Amino acid sequence: MLFVEDDYLLAQSAVEALSGSVMRVHPVPDAQSALALFGHARFDCAVIDVELPGGMDGVELARRIRQMRPDFPIVLATGYDATQCGAPADMTVFQKPYRFADVVSALCGPGPMHR
C-alpha cells in the first residue's frame, strides 16, 4: 500500500496498524515522492491525503496515478468536508479521523483484513 500523508504520526500509525496483518505499507510525505516511488515500485492500492505540501494536492496525485493505472484502487482522506474536496465520483473519500479497517475494506473488499 502506498500511504501518502504528511502527518508523520498518522503515517507511522498506519505502518504499525496495517503492516504484517494486512499488507506492506510504504509511507511518503508528499505527492512528488509518491509519484517517484510509484514509478519504480509495485503497489496494490493507495491511501492519499487530500491536503499535501509541495504544490500538488492528493486529488491531482490520484488523477495522475489513475492515468498510469486506470483501475488502481485509491482511497482519499481529508480532514475537511469530504463532499467538497474535488475527488472524482469513482473514488472513495474518507473523512478524518477514520478507522484503518474501514479503509482496507474499501480498498480490498469486505471480509478479513488480509490481501
VMD Tcl script that builds the backbone (N, CA, C; Angstrom):
set m [mol new atoms 345]
animate dup $m
set s [atomselect $m all]
$s set {name element resname resid chain x y z} {
  {N N MET 1 A 0.847 -1.177 0.000}
  {CA C MET 1 A 0.000 0.000 0.000}
  {C C MET 1 A 0.894 1.243 0.000}
  {N N LEU 2 A 0.600 2.151 -0.896}
  {CA C LEU 2 A 1.234 3.461 -0.890}
  {C C LEU 2 A 0.394 4.343 0.008}
  {N N PHE 3 A 1.004 4.903 1.046}
  {CA C PHE 3 A 0.283 5.704 2.024}
  {C C PHE 3 A 0.870 7.112 1.992}
  {N N VAL 4 A 0.157 8.047 1.364}
  {CA C VAL 4 A 0.657 9.407 1.159}
  {C C VAL 4 A 0.015 10.318 2.196}
  {N N GLU 5 A 0.820 10.722 3.161}
  {CA C GLU 5 A 0.326 11.503 4.304}
  {C C GLU 5 A 1.470 12.328 4.872}
  {N N ASP 6 A 1.263 13.631 5.017}
  {CA C ASP 6 A 2.312 14.497 5.557}
  {C C ASP 6 A 2.342 14.529 7.084}
  {N N ASP 7 A 1.329 13.977 7.722}
  {CA C ASP 7 A 1.320 13.886 9.181}
  {C C ASP 7 A 2.101 12.630 9.584}
  {N N TYR 8 A 3.297 12.827 10.098}
  {CA C TYR 8 A 4.204 11.725 10.416}
  {C C TYR 8 A 3.563 10.716 11.372}
  {N N LEU 9 A 2.891 11.201 12.404}
  {CA C LEU 9 A 2.304 10.286 13.388}
  {C C LEU 9 A 1.197 9.423 12.770}
  {N N LEU 10 A 0.398 10.010 11.908}
  {CA C LEU 10 A -0.643 9.234 11.239}
  {C C LEU 10 A -0.022 8.198 10.305}
  {N N ALA 11 A 1.011 8.580 9.579}
  {CA C ALA 11 A 1.694 7.637 8.683}
  {C C ALA 11 A 2.297 6.483 9.468}
  {N N GLN 12 A 2.933 6.775 10.568}
  {CA C GLN 12 A 3.521 5.719 11.387}
  {C C GLN 12 A 2.458 4.835 12.018}
  {N N SER 13 A 1.331 5.418 12.373}
  {CA C SER 13 A 0.216 4.622 12.897}
  {C C SER 13 A -0.286 3.639 11.842}
  {N N ALA 14 A -0.351 4.092 10.596}
  {CA C ALA 14 A -0.776 3.200 9.511}
  {C C ALA 14 A 0.207 2.058 9.339}
  {N N VAL 15 A 1.487 2.372 9.383}
  {CA C VAL 15 A 2.507 1.330 9.254}
  {C C VAL 15 A 2.329 0.299 10.358}
  {N N GLU 16 A 2.184 0.759 11.585}
  {CA C GLU 16 A 2.042 -0.155 12.719}
  {C C GLU 16 A 0.742 -0.947 12.665}
  {N N ALA 17 A -0.354 -0.296 12.291}
  {CA C ALA 17 A -1.662 -0.955 12.311}
  {C C ALA 17 A -1.841 -1.932 11.154}
  {N N LEU 18 A -1.260 -1.629 10.012}
  {CA C LEU 18 A -1.546 -2.415 8.817}
  {C C LEU 18 A -0.439 -3.375 8.404}
  {N N SER 19 A 0.785 -3.040 8.654}
  {CA C SER 19 A 1.885 -3.896 8.216}
  {C C SER 19 A 1.839 -5.234 8.924}
  {N N GLY 20 A 2.127 -6.255 8.177}
  {CA C GLY 20 A 2.158 -7.594 8.753}
  {C C GLY 20 A 0.812 -8.275 8.718}
  {N N SER 21 A -0.213 -7.660 9.274}
  {CA C SER 21 A -1.514 -8.314 9.318}
  {C C SER 21 A -2.306 -8.110 8.040}
  {N N VAL 22 A -2.022 -7.088 7.304}
  {CA C VAL 22 A -2.806 -6.798 6.119}
  {C C VAL 22 A -1.935 -6.736 4.880}
  {N N MET 23 A -1.022 -5.815 4.863}
  {CA C MET 23 A -0.184 -5.579 3.704}
  {C C MET 23 A 1.012 -4.734 4.110}
  {N N ARG 24 A 1.933 -4.619 3.219}
  {CA C ARG 24 A 3.101 -3.781 3.472}
  {C C ARG 24 A 2.737 -2.330 3.158}
  {N N VAL 25 A 3.062 -1.434 4.079}
  {CA C VAL 25 A 2.709 -0.025 3.941}
  {C C VAL 25 A 3.975 0.783 3.695}
  {N N HIS 26 A 3.951 1.594 2.638}
  {CA C HIS 26 A 5.067 2.469 2.292}
  {C C HIS 26 A 4.606 3.912 2.465}
  {N N PRO 27 A 4.960 4.553 3.580}
  {CA C PRO 27 A 4.528 5.940 3.775}
  {C C PRO 27 A 5.441 6.922 3.048}
  {N N VAL 28 A 4.837 7.938 2.452}
  {CA C VAL 28 A 5.564 9.044 1.842}
  {C C VAL 28 A 4.849 10.343 2.214}
  {N N PRO 29 A 5.606 11.457 2.352}
  {CA C PRO 29 A 5.015 12.686 2.874}
  {C C PRO 29 A 4.420 13.644 1.856}
  {N N ASP 30 A 4.634 13.405 0.550}
  {CA C ASP 30 A 4.139 14.367 -0.430}
  {C C ASP 30 A 3.902 13.698 -1.784}
  {N N ALA 31 A 3.243 14.427 -2.674}
  {CA C ALA 31 A 2.859 13.877 -3.969}
  {C C ALA 31 A 4.058 13.575 -4.857}
  {N N GLN 32 A 5.055 14.441 -4.858}
  {CA C GLN 32 A 6.219 14.217 -5.707}
  {C C GLN 32 A 6.943 12.936 -5.313}
  {N N SER 33 A 7.119 12.714 -4.029}
  {CA C SER 33 A 7.751 11.478 -3.555}
  {C C SER 33 A 6.908 10.260 -3.923}
  {N N ALA 34 A 5.596 10.415 -3.822}
  {CA C ALA 34 A 4.701 9.309 -4.159}
  {C C ALA 34 A 4.797 8.950 -5.636}
  {N N LEU 35 A 4.814 9.952 -6.512}
  {CA C LEU 35 A 4.932 9.675 -7.947}
  {C C LEU 35 A 6.258 9.013 -8.277}
  {N N ALA 36 A 7.332 9.480 -7.663}
  {CA C ALA 36 A 8.646 8.886 -7.912}
  {C C ALA 36 A 8.658 7.420 -7.474}
  {N N LEU 37 A 8.126 7.134 -6.302}
  {CA C LEU 37 A 8.087 5.767 -5.799}
  {C C LEU 37 A 7.134 4.904 -6.622}
  {N N PHE 38 A 6.007 5.456 -7.003}
  {CA C PHE 38 A 5.020 4.718 -7.788}
  {C C PHE 38 A 5.605 4.269 -9.124}
  {N N GLY 39 A 6.474 5.088 -9.695}
  {CA C GLY 39 A 7.088 4.744 -10.968}
  {C C GLY 39 A 8.135 3.652 -10.885}
  {N N HIS 40 A 8.607 3.341 -9.667}
  {CA C HIS 40 A 9.695 2.368 -9.510}
  {C C HIS 40 A 9.324 1.142 -8.681}
  {N N ALA 41 A 8.153 1.142 -8.091}
  {CA C ALA 41 A 7.749 0.027 -7.230}
  {C C ALA 41 A 6.334 -0.409 -7.603}
  {N N ARG 42 A 5.985 -1.598 -7.197}
  {CA C ARG 42 A 4.663 -2.146 -7.484}
  {C C ARG 42 A 3.805 -2.043 -6.230}
  {N N PHE 43 A 2.663 -1.400 -6.352}
  {CA C PHE 43 A 1.726 -1.266 -5.242}
  {C C PHE 43 A 0.377 -1.844 -5.642}
  {N N ASP 44 A -0.361 -2.331 -4.637}
  {CA C ASP 44 A -1.694 -2.873 -4.871}
  {C C ASP 44 A -2.787 -1.830 -4.719}
  {N N CYS 45 A -2.495 -0.770 -3.938}
  {CA C CYS 45 A -3.503 0.240 -3.649}
  {C C CYS 45 A -2.834 1.451 -3.005}
  {N N ALA 46 A -3.613 2.519 -2.810}
  {CA C ALA 46 A -3.066 3.724 -2.189}
  {C C ALA 46 A -4.110 4.410 -1.323}
  {N N VAL 47 A -3.625 5.001 -0.249}
  {CA C VAL 47 A -4.403 5.919 0.579}
  {C C VAL 47 A -3.693 7.253 0.462}
  {N N ILE 48 A -4.420 8.276 0.047}
  {CA C ILE 48 A -3.811 9.568 -0.237}
  {C C ILE 48 A -4.556 10.674 0.493}
  {N N ASP 49 A -3.813 11.446 1.282}
  {CA C ASP 49 A -4.377 12.614 1.938}
  {C C ASP 49 A -4.672 13.671 0.875}
  {N N VAL 50 A -5.785 14.357 0.987}
  {CA C VAL 50 A -6.147 15.386 0.014}
  {C C VAL 50 A -5.226 16.595 0.135}
  {N N GLU 51 A -4.945 17.026 1.350}
  {CA C GLU 51 A -4.099 18.197 1.578}
  {C C GLU 51 A -2.651 17.758 1.753}
  {N N LEU 52 A -1.822 18.062 0.749}
  {CA C LEU 52 A -0.412 17.685 0.791}
  {C C LEU 52 A 0.472 18.901 0.539}
  {N N PRO 53 A 1.666 18.919 1.102}
  {CA C PRO 53 A 2.591 20.031 0.849}
  {C C PRO 53 A 3.248 19.894 -0.529}
  {N N GLY 54 A 3.793 20.978 -1.023}
  {CA C GLY 54 A 4.614 20.900 -2.220}
  {C C GLY 54 A 3.943 21.273 -3.524}
  {N N GLY 55 A 2.733 21.768 -3.501}
  {CA C GLY 55 A 2.126 22.259 -4.725}
  {C C GLY 55 A 1.157 21.325 -5.421}
  {N N MET 56 A 1.217 20.015 -5.168}
  {CA C MET 56 A 0.271 19.088 -5.776}
  {C C MET 56 A -0.564 18.464 -4.662}
  {N N ASP 57 A -1.883 18.598 -4.774}
  {CA C ASP 57 A -2.728 18.005 -3.735}
  {C C ASP 57 A -3.003 16.537 -4.038}
  {N N GLY 58 A -3.661 15.886 -3.106}
  {CA C GLY 58 A -3.920 14.458 -3.234}
  {C C GLY 58 A -4.867 14.097 -4.363}
  {N N VAL 59 A -5.810 14.973 -4.684}
  {CA C VAL 59 A -6.740 14.710 -5.779}
  {C C VAL 59 A -5.979 14.681 -7.102}
  {N N GLU 60 A -5.082 15.641 -7.305}
  {CA C GLU 60 A -4.277 15.654 -8.525}
  {C C GLU 60 A -3.356 14.436 -8.581}
  {N N LEU 61 A -2.757 14.079 -7.458}
  {CA C LEU 61 A -1.919 12.880 -7.409}
  {C C LEU 61 A -2.727 11.648 -7.801}
  {N N ALA 62 A -3.927 11.520 -7.256}
  {CA C ALA 62 A -4.786 10.376 -7.586}
  {C C ALA 62 A -5.109 10.342 -9.076}
  {N N ARG 63 A -5.386 11.490 -9.650}
  {CA C ARG 63 A -5.669 11.545 -11.102}
  {C C ARG 63 A -4.454 11.104 -11.916}
  {N N ARG 64 A -3.272 11.537 -11.517}
  {CA C ARG 64 A -2.057 11.149 -12.249}
  {C C ARG 64 A -1.786 9.649 -12.138}
  {N N ILE 65 A -2.003 9.113 -10.945}
  {CA C ILE 65 A -1.819 7.669 -10.769}
  {C C ILE 65 A -2.818 6.907 -11.633}
  {N N ARG 66 A -4.051 7.365 -11.675}
  {CA C ARG 66 A -5.078 6.703 -12.482}
  {C C ARG 66 A -4.792 6.831 -13.983}
  {N N GLN 67 A -4.067 7.851 -14.394}
  {CA C GLN 67 A -3.660 7.943 -15.801}
  {C C GLN 67 A -2.688 6.810 -16.143}
  {N N MET 68 A -1.836 6.467 -15.182}
  {CA C MET 68 A -0.870 5.389 -15.394}
  {C C MET 68 A -1.515 4.018 -15.250}
  {N N ARG 69 A -2.408 3.885 -14.256}
  {CA C ARG 69 A -3.088 2.612 -13.972}
  {C C ARG 69 A -4.560 2.903 -13.694}
  {N N PRO 70 A -5.402 2.893 -14.732}
  {CA C PRO 70 A -6.803 3.318 -14.594}
  {C C PRO 70 A -7.626 2.592 -13.538}
  {N N ASP 71 A -7.345 1.338 -13.272}
  {CA C ASP 71 A -8.142 0.582 -12.299}
  {C C ASP 71 A -7.486 0.496 -10.924}
  {N N PHE 72 A -6.466 1.294 -10.692}
  {CA C PHE 72 A -5.728 1.236 -9.438}
  {C C PHE 72 A -6.623 1.696 -8.286}
  {N N PRO 73 A -6.757 0.872 -7.224}
  {CA C PRO 73 A -7.606 1.238 -6.080}
  {C C PRO 73 A -6.989 2.371 -5.257}
  {N N ILE 74 A -7.757 3.440 -5.084}
  {CA C ILE 74 A -7.306 4.611 -4.319}
  {C C ILE 74 A -8.415 5.034 -3.374}
  {N N VAL 75 A -8.018 5.349 -2.146}
  {CA C VAL 75 A -8.897 5.989 -1.182}
  {C C VAL 75 A -8.274 7.332 -0.851}
  {N N LEU 76 A -9.082 8.379 -0.910}
  {CA C LEU 76 A -8.632 9.703 -0.489}
  {C C LEU 76 A -9.093 9.940 0.941}
  {N N ALA 77 A -8.314 10.722 1.676}
  {CA C ALA 77 A -8.651 11.057 3.055}
  {C C ALA 77 A -8.547 12.560 3.235}
  {N N THR 78 A -9.490 13.123 3.978}
  {CA C THR 78 A -9.469 14.557 4.210}
  {C C THR 78 A -9.960 14.887 5.611}
  {N N GLY 79 A -9.409 15.944 6.150}
  {CA C GLY 79 A -9.868 16.455 7.437}
  {C C GLY 79 A -10.976 17.474 7.275}
  {N N TYR 80 A -11.304 17.779 6.030}
  {CA C TYR 80 A -12.347 18.753 5.726}
  {C C TYR 80 A -13.587 18.033 5.221}
  {N N ASP 81 A -14.528 18.753 4.674}
  {CA C ASP 81 A -15.755 18.174 4.149}
  {C C ASP 81 A -15.425 17.268 2.960}
  {N N ALA 82 A -15.677 16.000 3.111}
  {CA C ALA 82 A -15.326 15.015 2.083}
  {C C ALA 82 A -16.065 15.258 0.773}
  {N N THR 83 A -17.241 15.872 0.825}
  {CA C THR 83 A -18.003 16.117 -0.395}
  {C C THR 83 A -17.488 17.324 -1.175}
  {N N GLN 84 A -16.609 18.098 -0.575}
  {CA C GLN 84 A -16.133 19.323 -1.208}
  {C C GLN 84 A -14.675 19.276 -1.638}
  {N N CYS 85 A -14.052 18.109 -1.644}
  {CA C CYS 85 A -12.613 18.036 -1.916}
  {C C CYS 85 A -12.271 17.942 -3.397}
  {N N GLY 86 A -13.258 17.800 -4.257}
  {CA C GLY 86 A -12.999 17.749 -5.689}
  {C C GLY 86 A -12.606 16.375 -6.213}
  {N N ALA 87 A -12.852 15.357 -5.443}
  {CA C ALA 87 A -12.496 13.997 -5.860}
  {C C ALA 87 A -13.399 13.518 -6.987}
  {N N PRO 88 A -12.851 12.735 -7.913}
  {CA C PRO 88 A -13.687 12.130 -8.952}
  {C C PRO 88 A -14.760 11.247 -8.319}
  {N N ALA 89 A -15.877 11.123 -8.995}
  {CA C ALA 89 A -17.015 10.372 -8.453}
  {C C ALA 89 A -16.699 8.906 -8.192}
  {N N ASP 90 A -15.713 8.349 -8.899}
  {CA C ASP 90 A -15.405 6.929 -8.734}
  {C C ASP 90 A -14.382 6.664 -7.635}
  {N N MET 91 A -14.010 7.675 -6.873}
  {CA C MET 91 A -13.054 7.492 -5.775}
  {C C MET 91 A -13.743 7.623 -4.432}
  {N N THR 92 A -13.375 6.750 -3.518}
  {CA C THR 92 A -13.887 6.798 -2.161}
  {C C THR 92 A -13.112 7.846 -1.384}
  {N N VAL 93 A -13.841 8.649 -0.609}
  {CA C VAL 93 A -13.209 9.668 0.233}
  {C C VAL 93 A -13.619 9.407 1.670}
  {N N PHE 94 A -12.624 9.305 2.555}
  {CA C PHE 94 A -12.873 9.131 3.978}
  {C C PHE 94 A -12.616 10.437 4.703}
  {N N GLN 95 A -13.501 10.730 5.627}
  {CA C GLN 95 A -13.338 11.900 6.500}
  {C C GLN 95 A -12.450 11.490 7.672}
  {N N LYS 96 A -11.438 12.300 7.975}
  {CA C LYS 96 A -10.592 12.031 9.141}
  {C C LYS 96 A -11.342 12.454 10.388}
  {N N PRO 97 A -11.209 11.773 11.478}
  {CA C PRO 97 A -10.446 10.533 11.645}
  {C C PRO 97 A -11.231 9.350 11.087}
  {N N TYR 98 A -10.516 8.368 10.595}
  {CA C TYR 98 A -11.128 7.171 10.049}
  {C C TYR 98 A -10.470 5.960 10.685}
  {N N ARG 99 A -11.117 4.815 10.522}
  {CA C ARG 99 A -10.547 3.562 11.026}
  {C C ARG 99 A -9.793 2.888 9.889}
  {N N PHE 100 A -8.598 2.399 10.180}
  {CA C PHE 100 A -7.803 1.716 9.165}
  {C C PHE 100 A -8.553 0.521 8.583}
  {N N ALA 101 A -9.310 -0.182 9.420}
  {CA C ALA 101 A -10.067 -1.343 8.944}
  {C C ALA 101 A -11.081 -0.944 7.878}
  {N N ASP 102 A -11.691 0.234 8.024}
  {CA C ASP 102 A -12.654 0.705 7.028}
  {C C ASP 102 A -11.974 1.028 5.703}
  {N N VAL 103 A -10.793 1.616 5.788}
  {CA C VAL 103 A -10.037 1.933 4.571}
  {C C VAL 103 A -9.641 0.647 3.852}
  {N N VAL 104 A -9.143 -0.315 4.588}
  {CA C VAL 104 A -8.743 -1.589 3.980}
  {C C VAL 104 A -9.948 -2.268 3.348}
  {N N SER 105 A -11.086 -2.233 4.019}
  {CA C SER 105 A -12.296 -2.829 3.459}
  {C C SER 105 A -12.692 -2.137 2.152}
  {N N ALA 106 A -12.563 -0.825 2.099}
  {CA C ALA 106 A -12.886 -0.087 0.875}
  {C C ALA 106 A -11.942 -0.448 -0.261}
  {N N LEU 107 A -10.675 -0.688 0.060}
  {CA C LEU 107 A -9.673 -0.999 -0.955}
  {C C LEU 107 A -9.695 -2.463 -1.376}
  {N N CYS 108 A -9.897 -3.344 -0.408}
  {CA C CYS 108 A -9.736 -4.780 -0.644}
  {C C CYS 108 A -11.045 -5.545 -0.694}
  {N N GLY 109 A -12.138 -4.912 -0.334}
  {CA C GLY 109 A -13.414 -5.597 -0.284}
  {C C GLY 109 A -13.726 -6.082 1.121}
  {N N PRO 110 A -14.940 -6.517 1.349}
  {CA C PRO 110 A -15.312 -6.981 2.688}
  {C C PRO 110 A -14.612 -8.276 3.056}
  {N N GLY 111 A -14.638 -8.556 4.312}
  {CA C GLY 111 A -14.027 -9.791 4.786}
  {C C GLY 111 A -12.825 -9.504 5.661}
  {N N PRO 112 A -12.038 -10.537 5.926}
  {CA C PRO 112 A -10.881 -10.373 6.799}
  {C C PRO 112 A -9.895 -9.355 6.228}
  {N N MET 113 A -9.132 -8.745 7.107}
  {CA C MET 113 A -8.161 -7.729 6.692}
  {C C MET 113 A -6.881 -8.387 6.184}
  {N N HIS 114 A -6.987 -9.147 5.111}
  {CA C HIS 114 A -5.814 -9.787 4.514}
  {C C HIS 114 A -5.858 -9.576 3.005}
  {N N ARG 115 A -4.699 -9.496 2.418}
  {CA C ARG 115 A -4.614 -9.327 0.970}
  {C C ARG 115 A -3.534 -10.216 0.456}
}
mol reanalyze $m
mol bondsrecalc $m
mol representation Tube
mol addrep $m
